[in-house]
């Protein structure tokens, strides 16, 4: 989770939301994901799966895979751990997520397949314009 820019930049998160809210950090999400997650082929993402991805991004600070615990994700999303696991399984079945199961540690969630699908969708959209 990134920390809000504390300067007086007009485009800072604090100016877009509020300074108080921005103090707890923010999640960078590319517009293309927000605008097209429901159009991916051969499988689109559900709204819940999209929120799951955004919560994973909350724990992705660089090019390494995020590793939040299912319990943490469930609490953030206001659902059960079983439900969060179902979101992960569904994304894995759709080939948008790859999980590395780790013993006595949280899983690693690889989002590269989703990123590639979004990039492919983006290229296709640009060719059609």
Buried (B, 14 or more C-beta within 10 A) or exposed (E): EEEBBEEEEEEBBBBEEEEEEBEEEBEEEEEEBEEBBEEBEEBEBBEBBBBBBBBBBBBBEEEEBBBBBBEBBBEBBEBEBEBBBBBBEBBBEBEBBBBEEEEEEBBBBBBEBBEEBBEEBEEEEEEEE
